[in-house]
Amino acid sequence: MDISRRNLLNVSAAAATAGAIVGAGNPAHAATLMSMLGRDAAQYGVRPNSPDDQTGVLQRAIDDSAAAHLPLALPPGIYRTGMLTLPAGAQLVGVRGATILKFSGGPSLVTAQGANGISLTNLTLDGGGIKLEPRRGLVHTLNSLDVRIHDCEIVNSGGSAIWFEGVSGDVTGNIIRRTAVTGLVSFDALGLLVAQNTIQDTSDNGIEILRNAIGDDGSIVVNNRIENIKAGPGGSGQYGNAINAFRAGNVIVSGNRISNCDYSGVRGNSASNIQITNNSISNVREVALYSEFSFQGAVIANNTVDVCATGVSVCNFNEGGRLSVVQGNIIRNILPKRPIGTAPDDDGGVGIVVEADTAVSGNVIENAPSFGIVAGWGAYLRDVAITGNVVRNAFVGIGVSVVAGAGSALVNNNLISGSKLSAIVGLDHAKAVTGDLGNETTSRFAQIVLGGNAIR
């Protein structure tokens, strides 16, 4: 193939012209020009808006264009199709909002296995509400590298919208709506970016970053809008979460806008070195930001949370959960109860809960009907520093476990204002067992260091 400067200029000009025509509201002409960069699906007998099933001709077009290392351009229209299999290098390109693949049935609408370098761009994938088998996605991809799904709309999936196993690549700029299970599921990612997507109205979770065994994952989940996430199957926290990382280490969750979830905004379970930063979260009905079970290392910083049952929970020292920073978060308008079925005893009303090897600093907590900050659960307390926080209008400002076997805690230089019962108390689990320690300059408990707290 002659790749001269003139040819490159001609291709660039064609692409620019296609983009300009799309902007001018002429998608049919844009699709024609797009085909100059690849293969036009019409030359294989693919017919938009035909009442006939297009599966066979679409599959031939996909296979042939992939073998030629060229994109396949699909003009505007509705294409009724069953399952399409993408070979390595397959690239499907449509006109955004106008090229619609309408699912007619089968295991999935688009599937690939061991197919590197595949992409879907500017397509609408409509699952029609057709029920999928468990652990299936409308887009279902296994053991594939450099998978890209860009600027697509995936709607009405009867299973998950996207299901990945052993995949690297990026999912960016998509709209995922009305999903019967989860918006995006990734098992054992090999380097995945999930960015700038809108995910609305799912019945299980918004995004799941999962591994079959605890290990490094490194997925990056940034700048997504996730809302209206239901816990359709019930449970005690497995469902109803906007973003769920399970056994996945070194995951970054940042800059996401999350609202209206039955359970958590971001939930890290056995997910070491998770970073949960700069997210905006409102109206979640359990713990807004969670790091739990067998993890080592969590940073939960600079998030805003408005309406939740608990703002931040870093817990399960009994399972090895330890080592965290909880810093610079604003948490307010906390609900008194968690959803029925959660443990322990469906309690809520707490701004921040931590247990082991943790610094809690520079947070602002307002309107907590139980506690602003809690350190420890029974004997499960070790090396917690609570410094420089502002706690306003809590029933109790700060509670620290004082049962036998509990470790050390520093409570220093906090401002506690408007506490209805006490500013600082000693706890036996969730029960206050001391009077107000807030005005004491020297603690009566050897493991608690008090000093410099301003009580108003």
LOTOR-147426 format. One line per 5 residues: number of its first residue (from 1); their letters; for each residue x negated, y, z negated of C-alpha. Coordinates in steps of 0.2 Angstrom, whole numbers, plus 5000, padded with zeros to 4 digits. Each point is the difference from the previous one (the first is absolute). Example, Ala and Ser with C-alpha at 12.3 -4.5 7.8 and 13.67 -1.06 7.14 Angstrom:
BEGIN
1) AS) 4938,4978,4961  4994,5017,5003
***
This chain:
BEGIN
1) MDISR) 5000,5000,5000  4993,5017,5005  5000,5011,4984  4994,5016,5007  5002,5017,4993
6) RNLLN) 5013,5004,5013  5010,4984,4996  4999,5005,4981  5006,5017,5004  5015,4994,5010
11) VSAAA) 5005,4987,4987  4999,5014,4986  5011,5012,5011  5013,4986,5003  5001,4997,4981
16) ATAGA) 5002,5019,4997  5013,5002,5013  5010,4985,4993  4999,5008,4983  5006,5017,5007
21) IVGAG) 5015,4992,5009  5005,4991,4984  5000,5017,4991  5011,5007,5014  5013,4986,4997
26) NPAHA) 4997,4989,5015  4995,4983,4993  5003,4991,5016  4987,5010,5010  4988,4998,4984
31) ATLMS) 5002,4981,5001  4995,5000,5018  4985,5010,4997  4996,4989,4985  5000,4985,5011
36) MLGRD) 4985,5008,5010  4990,4996,4985  5006,4982,4999  5014,4989,5007  5018,5005,5003
41) AAQYG) 5011,4987,4993  5012,5003,5014  4988,4991,5013  5003,4984,4990  5019,5001,5002
46) VRPNS) 5003,5007,4983  5016,5010,5000  5005,5013,4987  5018,5000,4995  5003,4983,5008
51) PDDQT) 5014,4989,4991  4988,4986,5003  4987,4993,4989  4983,5006,5005  4989,4989,4989
56) GVLQR) 4992,4990,5015  4996,5014,5011  4994,5011,4985  4988,4985,4995  4993,4998,5017
61) AIDDS) 4997,5019,5001  4991,5000,4983  4989,4985,5004  4995,5007,5017  4996,5018,4994
66) AAAHL) 4990,4993,4985  4990,4988,5011  4996,5016,5011  4995,5010,4984  5014,5013,5004
71) PLALP) 5014,5007,4990  5018,4995,5005  5011,5016,5002  5019,4997,4996  5011,5014,5007
76) PGIYR) 5015,5007,4990  5014,4988,4997  5006,4986,4990  4992,4983,5003  5009,4985,4993
81) TGMLT) 4987,4987,4995  4996,4985,4988  4983,4997,4993  4985,5007,5010  4983,4994,4996
86) LPAGA) 4985,5012,5002  4983,4992,5006  4984,5009,4996  4999,5017,5007  5018,5002,5003
91) QLVGV) 5006,5018,5000  5018,5005,5001  5004,5019,5003  5017,5008,5001  5008,5017,4999
96) RGATI) 5003,5005,4982  5018,4999,4996  5005,4994,5017  4992,4982,5002  5010,4988,4990
101) LKFSG) 4996,4981,4998  5017,4993,4994  4998,4983,4991  5011,4986,5006  4994,4987,4988
106) GPSLV) 4985,4988,4996  4987,4999,4986  4994,5019,5003  5001,5013,5013  4981,5002,5002
111) TAQGA) 4988,4987,4995  4981,4998,5001  4987,4988,4993  4981,5001,5002  5003,5015,5012
116) NGISL) 4988,5014,4998  5002,5017,5007  5019,5000,5002  5010,5016,4998  5018,5006,5000
121) TNLTL) 5003,5018,5004  5016,5011,5002  5012,4986,4999  5016,4998,4991  5002,4982,4994
126) DGGGI) 5018,4996,4995  5003,4984,4990  5019,5001,5002  5002,4994,4982  4996,4982,5006
131) KLEPR) 4994,4990,4984  4982,4994,5001  4993,4986,4990  4991,5003,4984  4983,5007,5001
136) RGLVH) 5003,5007,5018  4999,5017,5007  5008,5008,5015  4982,5003,5005  4990,4985,4994
141) TLNSL) 4981,4999,5002  4988,4987,4993  4981,5000,5000  4997,5015,5012  4988,5014,5000
146) DVRIH) 5002,5018,5006  5019,4999,5000  5008,5017,5003  5018,5005,4998  5002,5019,5004
151) DCEIV) 5015,5011,5001  5013,4986,5001  5017,4999,4992  5004,4983,4992  5019,4999,4995
156) NSGGS) 5013,4987,4994  4988,4986,4996  5008,4985,4993  4984,4996,4991  4984,5011,4997
161) AIWFE) 4997,5013,5013  4981,4996,5001  4992,4984,4994  4981,4999,5000  4988,4986,4995
166) GVSGD) 4981,5001,5002  5002,5016,5010  4989,5016,5002  5006,5016,5009  5011,5014,4996
171) VTGNI) 5019,5003,4999  5003,5019,5002  5013,5012,5004  5015,4988,5001  5017,5001,4994
176) IRRTA) 5007,4984,4991  5018,5000,4995  5014,4988,4994  4989,4985,4996  5008,4985,4992
181) VTGLV) 4984,4995,4991  4984,5011,4999  4993,5014,5012  4983,4993,5002  4992,4984,4992
186) SFDAL) 4981,4997,5001  4992,4985,4994  4981,4999,4999  4996,5015,5010  4983,5002,5008
191) GLLVA) 5000,5019,5001  5018,5008,5001  5005,5018,5001  5019,5004,4997  5002,5019,5002
196) QNTIQ) 5013,5013,5004  5015,4988,5002  5018,5003,4994  5007,4985,4992  5019,5001,4995
201) DTSDN) 5013,4988,4993  4992,4983,4997  5007,4987,4989  4984,4993,4992  4985,5012,5000
206) GIEIL) 4993,5014,5011  4982,4994,5003  4992,4984,4993  4981,4998,5000  4997,4982,4994
211) RNAIG) 4987,4987,4999  5002,4981,4997  4986,5001,4987  4992,5014,4991  4987,5009,5011
216) DDGSI) 4994,5015,5009  5013,5007,5012  4996,5019,5003  5016,5004,5008  5004,5019,5001
221) VVNNR) 5018,5006,4998  5001,5019,5002  5012,5014,5004  5016,4989,5003  5018,5005,4996
226) IENIK) 5009,4985,4991  5017,5002,4994  5016,4990,4995  4992,4984,4995  5011,4987,4992
231) AGPGG) 4997,4985,4989  5012,4990,5010  4995,4982,4994  5000,5007,4982  4985,4994,4989
236) SGQYG) 4990,5009,4987  4989,5011,5011  4995,4989,5015  5012,5010,5011  5006,5018,5001
241) NAINA) 4982,5008,5001  4994,5012,5013  4982,4994,5000  4995,4983,4993  4982,4994,4999
246) FRAGN) 4998,4982,4994  4983,4992,4997  4993,5013,5012  4984,5009,4994  4994,5017,5005
251) VIVSG) 5016,5006,5008  5003,5019,5002  5017,5007,4998  5000,5019,5002  5011,5014,5006
256) NRISN) 5016,4991,5002  5017,5007,4997  5011,4987,4991  5018,5002,4995  5015,4990,4994
261) CDYSG) 4993,4983,4995  5009,4987,4989  4983,4996,4992  4983,5008,5002  4992,5013,5012
266) VRGNS) 4983,4991,5000  4997,4983,4992  4983,4992,4999  5000,4982,4993  4983,4992,4997
271) ASNIQ) 4993,5013,5012  4983,5006,4994  4993,5017,5005  5016,5006,5006  5001,5019,5003
276) ITNNS) 5017,5008,4998  4998,5018,5003  5009,5016,5006  5017,4992,5003  5017,5009,4998
281) ISNVR) 5013,4988,4992  5018,5004,4995  5015,4990,4994  4992,4983,4996  5009,4989,4987
286) EVALY) 4986,4990,4992  4981,5004,4998  4995,5013,5013  4982,4996,5001  4994,4982,4994
291) SEFSF) 4984,4991,4998  5003,4983,4992  4994,4983,4996  4982,4994,5005  4992,5015,5007
296) QGAVI) 4984,5010,4996  4999,5018,5005  5015,5011,5004  5000,5019,5004  5017,5008,4998
301) ANNTV) 4997,5019,5003  5009,5016,5006  5017,4992,5003  5016,5009,4997  5015,4990,4993
306) DVCAT) 5017,5007,4998  5013,4987,4993  4994,4983,4995  5002,4988,4985  4982,5000,4997
311) GVSVC) 4987,5011,5009  4984,4990,4999  4997,4983,4993  4982,4992,4999  5003,4984,4991
316) NFNEG) 4998,4982,4997  4983,5000,4991  5005,4983,4994  4998,4994,5019  4984,5009,5002
321) GRLSV) 5007,5017,5006  4988,5014,4995  4989,5015,5005  5010,5015,5007  5001,5018,5002
326) VQGNI) 5017,5009,4998  4997,5018,5004  5009,5016,5006  5017,4993,5003  5016,5009,4997
331) IRNIL) 5014,4989,4993  5017,5007,4996  5019,4996,4997  4997,4982,4994  5015,4988,4999
336) PKRPI) 5003,4991,4983  5002,4983,5008  4993,4989,5013  5010,4988,5011  5008,4985,4992
341) GTAPD) 4989,4985,5001  4984,5009,4997  4989,4997,4985  4997,5004,4986  5019,5002,4996
346) DDGGV) 5003,5012,5014  4992,5014,4991  4996,5017,5008  4998,5018,4996  4981,5000,5000
351) GIVVE) 4988,5012,5010  4984,4990,4999  4996,4982,4993  4982,4994,5000  4991,4986,4991
356) ADTAV) 4981,4997,5003  4984,5010,5005  5010,5015,5006  4998,5019,5001  5017,5009,4999
361) SGNVI) 4996,5019,5004  5007,5015,5007  5018,4994,5002  5016,5010,4998  5015,4990,4993
366) ENAPS) 5017,5008,4998  5017,4993,4994  4996,4983,4994  5014,4992,4989  4988,4988,4991
371) FGIVA) 4981,5003,5001  4990,5012,5010  4984,4989,4999  4998,4982,4993  4984,4992,4997
376) GWGAY) 5000,4981,4997  5012,4986,4998  4998,4991,4983  4982,4994,4999  4997,5004,5018
381) LRDVA) 4991,5017,4999  4982,5004,5003  4990,5015,5003  5013,5013,5006  4997,5019,5001
386) ITGNV) 5015,5011,5000  4993,5018,5002  5006,5016,5008  5018,4995,5004  5016,5011,4998
391) VRNAF) 5015,4991,4993  5016,5010,5000  5017,4995,4993  4997,4982,4996  5009,4991,4986
396) VGIGV) 4982,4995,4994  4985,5008,5008  4987,4986,4999  5000,4983,4992  4985,4989,4997
401) SVVAG) 5000,4982,4994  4994,4997,4982  5004,4982,4998  4986,4988,4994  4988,4996,5014
406) AGSAL) 5003,5016,5010  4985,5009,5007  4995,5018,5000  5008,5015,5007  4995,5019,5001
411) VNNNL) 5015,5012,4999  4992,5017,5002  5004,5018,5006  5017,4996,5007  5014,5013,4999
416) ISGSK) 5016,4992,4994  5016,5011,5000  5018,4998,4995  4999,4982,4994  5016,4995,4992
421) LSAIV) 4994,4987,4988  4981,5001,4998  4985,5006,5010  4989,4985,4997  5004,4983,4992
426) GLDHA) 4993,4983,4997  5009,4986,5008  5004,4981,4998  5004,4996,5018  5014,5013,5004
431) KAVTG) 5004,5003,4982  4994,5016,4991  4992,4994,4983  4993,5016,4994  5005,5018,4997
436) DLGNE) 4994,5014,5010  4981,4999,5002  4999,5016,5010  4995,5011,4987  4986,4989,4993
441) TTSRF) 4982,5005,5004  4994,4984,4994  5009,4984,5004  5005,4987,4987  4997,4987,5013
446) AQIVL) 4982,4995,5003  5003,4996,5019  5008,5017,5004  4990,5016,5001  5011,5016,4999
451) GGNAI) 4995,5018,5002  5004,5016,5009  5018,4997,5005  5011,5015,5001  5018,4996,4993
456) R) 5014,5011,5004
***
